[in-house]
Amino acid sequence: MTQANQEVSVKIGGVSRTLPSARAGSMGRVPLVEFIGDSEFTKAVAREMLVMIPEGTEVLLTVVTNALPLAHELSHLSGLPYECVRKKRRPYMQDPIIQDAPSMTLGVAETFWLDSPHAARLHGKKVAIVQDVISSGGTAQTLARIVERSGGTVSGYVAAFRQGEGALSLPFKYLEKLPARI
Ligand SMILES: O=P(O)(O)OC[C@H]1O[C@H](OP(=O)(O)OP(=O)(O)O)[C@H](O)[C@@H]1O
């Protein structure tokens, strides 16, 4: 990662990107990681993350939105199935697991939803949690709780980027650090 003139640049798996940035309320200006719409970068990052998937993992779990293409690509490369938690209730959901997510980095409290047929695919399985970015760790903790409630166990936590400083209570593996603000 390099930072100059309010721009953050990263090079992963031979693919370089200058990250766009945006004002995010009281957080000031933050660098944005965008996998949606960028298959070349997503594939390069997933290739590098492959070795971080803990041994024995049977299923990958992620949450919409930006991490979804990354998890899809990791699933393709690893041969492991993946499940994806939603942030909205859909009318077709049947007895979903509903888990409130704490107010996170951007200060937006959310509710996560995992439909029961998908939760059933985590039952009795070792599940690796996949994220695009880990910041406060709130998303990861919420996903871990959903794994527990589904009857699975968390095999580990992997993310492309760690944004910000400070200790994380979860044993995360990640590729690159990013500043919390620029
Ligand atoms: O470690 P945390 O503090 O929980 O923050 C990390 C989460 O924040 C971002 O998601 P965002 O809420 O922006 O959602 P999006 O992917 O739907 O844009 C990012 O994609 C992670 O999922």
The ligand as an SDF file (V2000), in Angstrom:
LIG
                    3D

 22 22  0  0  0  0  0  0  0  0999 V2000
  -15.4260   -4.5110   10.5740 O   0  0  0  0  0  0  0  0  0  0  0  0
  -16.6310   -3.6160   10.4040 P   0  0  0  0  0  0  0  0  0  0  0  0
  -16.4970   -2.3300   11.1860 O   0  0  0  0  0  0  0  0  0  0  0  0
  -17.9010   -4.3060   10.6720 O   0  0  0  0  0  0  0  0  0  0  0  0
  -16.6620   -3.0850    8.9070 O   0  0  0  0  0  0  0  0  0  0  0  0
  -16.4630   -3.8980    7.7930 C   0  0  0  0  0  0  0  0  0  0  0  0
  -17.6400   -3.9370    6.8900 C   0  0  0  0  0  0  0  0  0  0  0  0
  -17.9230   -2.6070    6.4260 O   0  0  0  0  0  0  0  0  0  0  0  0
  -18.0730   -2.6270    5.0220 C   0  0  0  0  0  0  0  0  0  0  0  0
  -19.3660   -2.9210    4.6790 O   0  0  0  0  0  0  0  0  0  0  0  0
  -20.4960   -1.8630    4.4320 P   0  0  0  0  0  0  0  0  0  0  0  0
  -21.2650   -1.7020    5.6950 O   0  0  0  0  0  0  0  0  0  0  0  0
  -19.9250   -0.6200    3.8340 O   0  0  0  0  0  0  0  0  0  0  0  0
  -21.4340   -2.6270    3.4260 O   0  0  0  0  0  0  0  0  0  0  0  0
  -21.4560   -2.9450    1.8590 P   0  0  0  0  0  0  0  0  0  0  0  0
  -20.4600   -4.0120    1.5720 O   0  0  0  0  0  0  0  0  0  0  0  0
  -22.8600   -3.4160    1.7030 O   0  0  0  0  0  0  0  0  0  0  0  0
  -21.1620   -1.6780    1.1280 O   0  0  0  0  0  0  0  0  0  0  0  0
  -17.2300   -3.7930    4.5660 C   0  0  0  0  0  0  0  0  0  0  0  0
  -17.7310   -4.3070    3.3580 O   0  0  0  0  0  0  0  0  0  0  0  0
  -17.3240   -4.7840    5.6870 C   0  0  0  0  0  0  0  0  0  0  0  0
  -18.3580   -5.7140    5.4820 O   0  0  0  0  0  0  0  0  0  0  0  0
  1  2  2  0
  2  3  1  0
  2  4  1  0
  2  5  1  0
  5  6  1  0
  6  7  1  0
  7  8  1  0
  7 21  1  0
  8  9  1  0
  9 10  1  0
  9 19  1  0
 10 11  1  0
 11 12  2  0
 11 13  1  0
 11 14  1  0
 14 15  1  0
 15 16  2  0
 15 17  1  0
 15 18  1  0
 19 20  1  0
 19 21  1  0
 21 22  1  0
M  END
$$$$
